[in-house]
Amino acid sequence: MNILVTGGTGFIGSKLIDLLKLKGHTLTVLSRSESKKENGVHFIQWLHKNSKPEQELTPPDAIVNLAGVSINDGSWSEEHQKEIYESRMEATDELLRILETQNWKPSVFVNASAVGIYPTSETHVYTENSPEIAHDFLGKTVHDWEQKASKMKQYGTRVVYTRFGTVFGKGGGALPLISLPYKLFAGGPIGSGQQWISWVHIEDVTRAIYYAITVPSLEGPVNVTAPAPVRMSDLGKAIGAVMHRPHWLPVPSIAMKLALGKKSKLVLEGQHVLPEKLIESEFTFKYPAILPALENILM
């Protein structure tokens, strides 16, 4: 299978490329860097003033769109939020433009998304059938991104929105931020401690993306979260246990807001999200529980 990936050099994208190479697929990555072939992957420059990636593309069977400024980096200033939003819209618009110029159309389009589309709550449980949509920055970004990606349907392409939870893995994601206080022997309950963290191991993220590519019955929103979300206080206790560090020093909400600004929302608020579609389609999670996942990453 010939697979086209955008955002292939990011935290999730680079791990996905490793998996797809292992599976023996032909890979093309759209990148802001100059076009080149490296380690069996064809990198094609795009999103530059004079770049015309369609002239170099081999017709792909599948497209995975992961492009966009990371929400885990930066300060979430007004300018940063604008970059997060516009980078996703720009990349998806460019993919749509490319398809409009070509006779070929991919059979499946997997677009990155996030559980941030659901409102934060300590009591509600969300599945892909939940109609509620958050009206904050993340909710608007995810909703608008999915709406734009849905235009791929006009080409007869199956469209999947992989709504990622809080991704844990080595070398990236949200875990370095959450585990840092424990490394300093200053870990403890963050905020109320009752907020839900719908987490997922990076290996299950890439496996779920591949699953979405290869299972024709999957379409629309697909929650990519582990089947056992945890409250922040329980996550902290598990991190402390794995790292052999105490879980004792409370971190008030105001301290997190002063340190992280608007980005503090990522750790102070959350959603209880279940991967109903993956479970019903018999996807097997490699890391369904938090303790083995943390042991794999932190030990």
GULODO-110716 format. One record per residue (C-alpha): residue in one letter; x, y, z. Coordinates in Angstrom, 1 decimal, decimal comma. Layout:
# GULODO-110716
<"A" <X Y Z>>
...
***
This chain:
# GULODO-110716
<"M" <0,0 0,0 0,0>>
<"N" <1,2 3,5 -0,8>>
<"I" <0,6 5,8 2,2>>
<"L" <1,0 9,6 2,3>>
<"V" <1,6 11,2 5,7>>
<"T" <1,6 14,8 6,7>>
<"G" <3,2 15,8 10,1>>
<"G" <5,4 12,7 9,7>>
<"T" <8,4 14,2 11,6>>
<"G" <6,4 15,0 14,8>>
<"F" <6,1 12,9 17,9>>
<"I" <3,2 10,7 16,6>>
<"G" <4,2 11,0 13,0>>
<"S" <7,7 9,7 13,4>>
<"K" <6,5 6,7 15,4>>
<"L" <3,8 6,0 12,8>>
<"I" <6,4 6,1 10,0>>
<"D" <8,4 3,4 11,9>>
<"L" <5,4 1,2 12,2>>
<"L" <4,4 1,6 8,5>>
<"K" <7,9 0,8 7,4>>
<"L" <7,9 -2,3 9,5>>
<"K" <4,6 -3,3 7,8>>
<"G" <6,3 -2,9 4,4>>
<"H" <4,4 0,0 3,0>>
<"T" <5,6 2,6 0,5>>
<"L" <5,8 5,9 2,3>>
<"T" <5,6 9,5 1,2>>
<"V" <5,9 12,4 3,7>>
<"L" <4,9 15,9 3,0>>
<"S" <7,4 18,1 4,8>>
<"R" <8,4 21,8 5,0>>
<"S" <12,0 20,7 4,4>>
<"E" <13,5 20,2 1,0>>
<"S" <12,4 17,1 -1,0>>
<"K" <14,6 14,1 -0,5>>
<"K" <14,6 10,3 -0,2>>
<"E" <15,9 9,0 3,1>>
<"N" <15,7 5,6 4,8>>
<"G" <13,2 4,4 2,3>>
<"V" <10,9 7,3 2,7>>
<"H" <10,2 9,9 0,0>>
<"F" <10,0 13,4 1,6>>
<"I" <8,3 16,0 -0,6>>
<"Q" <8,3 19,7 0,3>>
<"W" <5,0 21,5 0,7>>
<"L" <3,4 24,6 2,2>>
<"H" <6,0 26,8 0,6>>
<"K" <5,2 29,6 -1,8>>
<"N" <6,4 27,9 -4,9>>
<"S" <6,1 24,2 -3,8>>
<"K" <3,9 22,0 -6,0>>
<"P" <3,9 18,6 -4,2>>
<"E" <1,4 17,1 -6,6>>
<"Q" <4,0 17,1 -9,3>>
<"E" <6,1 14,6 -7,3>>
<"L" <3,4 12,5 -5,7>>
<"T" <2,8 8,9 -6,5>>
<"P" <-1,0 8,3 -6,1>>
<"P" <-1,5 7,2 -2,5>>
<"D" <-4,0 4,6 -1,4>>
<"A" <-4,3 6,3 2,0>>
<"I" <-3,6 9,7 3,5>>
<"V" <-2,9 10,3 7,2>>
<"N" <-3,0 14,0 8,1>>
<"L" <-1,2 14,8 11,3>>
<"A" <0,1 18,2 10,4>>
<"G" <-0,2 21,1 12,8>>
<"V" <1,6 23,0 15,6>>
<"S" <1,8 20,9 18,8>>
<"I" <-0,5 21,9 21,6>>
<"N" <2,0 20,6 24,1>>
<"D" <4,6 23,1 23,1>>
<"G" <4,5 26,9 23,6>>
<"S" <2,6 29,0 26,1>>
<"W" <-0,9 29,0 24,5>>
<"S" <-0,6 32,8 24,1>>
<"E" <-3,1 34,3 21,7>>
<"E" <-0,5 34,1 18,9>>
<"H" <0,3 30,5 19,7>>
<"Q" <-3,4 29,5 19,7>>
<"K" <-3,7 31,2 16,3>>
<"E" <-0,7 29,1 15,0>>
<"I" <-2,3 25,9 16,4>>
<"Y" <-5,6 26,6 14,7>>
<"E" <-4,3 28,0 11,4>>
<"S" <-1,6 25,4 10,9>>
<"R" <-4,3 22,6 10,9>>
<"M" <-6,7 24,5 8,6>>
<"E" <-3,9 25,4 6,2>>
<"A" <-2,5 21,8 5,9>>
<"T" <-6,0 20,3 5,3>>
<"D" <-6,9 23,0 2,8>>
<"E" <-3,7 22,2 0,9>>
<"L" <-4,5 18,5 0,8>>
<"L" <-7,9 19,4 -0,6>>
<"R" <-6,3 21,6 -3,2>>
<"I" <-4,0 18,8 -4,3>>
<"L" <-6,8 16,3 -4,7>>
<"E" <-8,8 18,8 -6,8>>
<"T" <-5,9 18,8 -9,3>>
<"Q" <-5,6 15,0 -9,6>>
<"N" <-7,5 12,2 -11,2>>
<"W" <-6,6 9,8 -8,4>>
<"K" <-8,4 9,8 -5,0>>
<"P" <-7,3 7,9 -1,9>>
<"S" <-9,6 5,2 -0,5>>
<"V" <-9,2 6,4 3,1>>
<"F" <-8,3 9,7 4,7>>
<"V" <-7,3 9,5 8,4>>
<"N" <-7,3 12,9 10,0>>
<"A" <-5,9 13,6 13,5>>
<"S" <-8,3 15,0 16,0>>
<"A" <-8,6 15,1 19,8>>
<"V" <-10,9 14,4 22,7>>
<"G" <-10,8 18,1 23,4>>
<"I" <-13,9 18,3 21,2>>
<"Y" <-15,8 17,0 24,2>>
<"P" <-16,6 19,4 27,1>>
<"T" <-14,6 19,0 30,3>>
<"S" <-16,5 17,1 33,0>>
<"E" <-15,8 15,1 36,2>>
<"T" <-19,0 13,1 35,9>>
<"H" <-20,0 12,6 32,2>>
<"V" <-18,7 9,7 30,1>>
<"Y" <-18,2 10,4 26,4>>
<"T" <-18,2 8,0 23,4>>
<"E" <-18,2 8,7 19,7>>
<"N" <-22,0 9,0 19,8>>
<"S" <-21,9 11,8 22,4>>
<"P" <-23,3 15,0 20,7>>
<"E" <-21,8 17,5 23,1>>
<"I" <-19,1 19,8 21,7>>
<"A" <-16,9 22,1 23,8>>
<"H" <-17,1 25,8 23,0>>
<"D" <-13,6 26,6 24,2>>
<"F" <-10,4 27,0 22,1>>
<"L" <-9,7 23,2 21,8>>
<"G" <-13,3 22,4 21,1>>
<"K" <-13,6 24,9 18,3>>
<"T" <-10,2 23,9 16,8>>
<"V" <-11,1 20,2 16,7>>
<"H" <-14,6 20,8 15,5>>
<"D" <-13,5 23,1 12,6>>
<"W" <-10,7 20,7 11,7>>
<"E" <-13,0 17,7 11,4>>
<"Q" <-15,5 19,8 9,4>>
<"K" <-12,8 20,7 6,9>>
<"A" <-11,5 17,1 6,7>>
<"S" <-15,0 15,9 6,0>>
<"K" <-14,8 17,6 2,6>>
<"M" <-12,8 14,6 1,5>>
<"K" <-16,0 12,6 1,4>>
<"Q" <-17,0 14,3 -1,8>>
<"Y" <-14,3 12,2 -3,6>>
<"G" <-15,8 9,0 -2,3>>
<"T" <-13,1 8,7 0,3>>
<"R" <-13,7 7,0 3,6>>
<"V" <-12,9 9,6 6,3>>
<"V" <-11,8 8,8 9,9>>
<"Y" <-11,2 11,4 12,6>>
<"T" <-8,9 9,8 15,2>>
<"R" <-9,7 11,7 18,4>>
<"F" <-6,5 11,3 20,4>>
<"G" <-6,5 11,3 24,2>>
<"T" <-3,6 12,5 26,3>>
<"V" <-0,7 10,7 24,5>>
<"F" <2,0 9,1 26,7>>
<"G" <5,3 8,0 25,3>>
<"K" <9,1 8,4 25,5>>
<"G" <10,5 11,6 24,2>>
<"G" <7,3 13,5 23,8>>
<"G" <3,6 13,9 24,6>>
<"A" <2,2 15,1 27,9>>
<"L" <4,0 12,8 30,3>>
<"P" <7,2 14,8 30,6>>
<"L" <5,2 17,8 31,9>>
<"I" <3,2 15,7 34,4>>
<"S" <6,1 13,6 35,7>>
<"L" <8,6 16,4 36,1>>
<"P" <7,6 17,2 39,7>>
<"Y" <8,1 13,6 40,6>>
<"K" <11,7 13,6 39,3>>
<"L" <12,2 16,6 41,6>>
<"F" <10,7 14,7 44,6>>
<"A" <7,9 17,3 44,6>>
<"G" <5,0 15,3 43,0>>
<"G" <1,5 15,3 44,3>>
<"P" <-2,1 16,0 43,5>>
<"I" <-2,6 18,6 40,8>>
<"G" <-5,6 20,9 41,2>>
<"S" <-8,6 19,0 42,5>>
<"G" <-7,1 15,6 41,5>>
<"Q" <-10,5 14,5 40,4>>
<"Q" <-10,1 15,6 36,8>>
<"W" <-10,2 12,7 34,3>>
<"I" <-7,2 11,9 32,1>>
<"S" <-8,2 9,9 29,1>>
<"W" <-4,7 8,8 28,3>>
<"V" <-3,2 6,5 25,6>>
<"H" <0,2 4,9 25,0>>
<"I" <1,9 6,1 21,8>>
<"E" <2,2 2,5 20,5>>
<"D" <-1,5 2,1 20,7>>
<"V" <-2,0 5,5 18,9>>
<"T" <0,1 4,4 15,9>>
<"R" <-1,5 0,9 15,9>>
<"A" <-5,0 2,5 16,0>>
<"I" <-4,1 4,8 13,1>>
<"Y" <-3,0 1,8 11,1>>
<"Y" <-6,1 -0,1 12,1>>
<"A" <-8,2 2,8 10,9>>
<"I" <-6,4 2,6 7,5>>
<"T" <-7,0 -1,1 7,1>>
<"V" <-10,4 -1,7 8,6>>
<"P" <-13,1 -0,5 6,1>>
<"S" <-15,9 -0,5 8,7>>
<"L" <-14,3 2,3 10,7>>
<"E" <-15,3 5,8 9,7>>
<"G" <-16,2 9,1 11,3>>
<"P" <-15,0 9,9 14,8>>
<"V" <-12,9 7,2 16,5>>
<"N" <-11,8 7,8 20,1>>
<"V" <-8,1 6,8 20,4>>
<"T" <-7,9 6,4 24,2>>
<"A" <-7,1 3,6 26,5>>
<"P" <-10,2 1,8 27,7>>
<"A" <-9,4 2,7 31,4>>
<"P" <-9,2 6,5 31,9>>
<"V" <-7,9 7,6 35,3>>
<"R" <-8,4 10,5 37,6>>
<"M" <-5,4 12,8 38,0>>
<"S" <-4,8 11,8 41,6>>
<"D" <-4,6 8,1 40,6>>
<"L" <-2,3 8,9 37,7>>
<"G" <0,0 10,8 40,1>>
<"K" <0,1 7,9 42,5>>
<"A" <0,9 5,5 39,7>>
<"I" <3,7 7,8 38,4>>
<"G" <5,1 8,0 41,9>>
<"A" <5,0 4,2 42,4>>
<"V" <6,8 3,5 39,1>>
<"M" <9,4 6,2 39,6>>
<"H" <9,8 5,4 43,4>>
<"R" <9,0 9,0 44,3>>
<"P" <6,6 10,3 46,9>>
<"H" <3,1 11,6 46,0>>
<"W" <2,7 14,1 48,7>>
<"L" <3,0 17,8 47,7>>
<"P" <-0,3 19,3 46,4>>
<"V" <0,0 21,6 43,4>>
<"P" <-2,9 24,2 43,6>>
<"S" <-4,7 25,2 40,4>>
<"I" <-3,5 28,7 40,8>>
<"A" <0,1 27,6 40,7>>
<"M" <-0,4 25,7 37,5>>
<"K" <-2,2 28,6 35,9>>
<"L" <0,7 30,9 36,9>>
<"A" <3,3 28,5 35,5>>
<"L" <1,5 27,4 32,3>>
<"G" <-1,1 30,0 31,6>>
<"K" <-3,9 28,9 29,4>>
<"K" <-2,1 25,6 28,7>>
<"S" <-2,8 24,6 32,3>>
<"K" <-6,2 23,4 31,1>>
<"L" <-4,5 20,3 29,8>>
<"V" <-3,8 19,1 33,3>>
<"L" <-6,4 20,9 35,4>>
<"E" <-9,4 19,8 33,3>>
<"G" <-10,3 16,7 31,5>>
<"Q" <-12,9 14,3 30,0>>
<"H" <-13,8 10,7 30,7>>
<"V" <-13,7 9,3 27,1>>
<"L" <-14,1 5,7 26,1>>
<"P" <-12,9 4,2 22,8>>
<"E" <-16,3 2,5 22,0>>
<"K" <-15,7 2,0 18,3>>
<"L" <-12,3 0,4 18,7>>
<"I" <-13,6 -1,9 21,4>>
<"E" <-16,6 -2,9 19,3>>
<"S" <-14,4 -3,6 16,3>>
<"E" <-12,2 -5,8 18,5>>
<"F" <-9,1 -3,7 18,4>>
<"T" <-6,6 -5,1 20,9>>
<"F" <-4,8 -2,5 23,1>>
<"K" <-1,2 -3,3 23,9>>
<"Y" <-1,4 -1,1 27,0>>
<"P" <-5,0 -1,0 28,3>>
<"A" <-4,1 -0,2 31,9>>
<"I" <-2,1 2,8 33,2>>
<"L" <0,5 1,0 35,4>>
<"P" <2,1 -1,3 32,6>>
<"A" <2,0 1,7 30,3>>
<"L" <4,0 3,9 32,7>>
<"E" <6,4 1,1 33,5>>
<"N" <7,1 0,7 29,8>>
<"I" <7,8 4,5 29,4>>
<"L" <9,4 5,5 32,7>>
<"M" <11,5 2,5 33,7>>
***
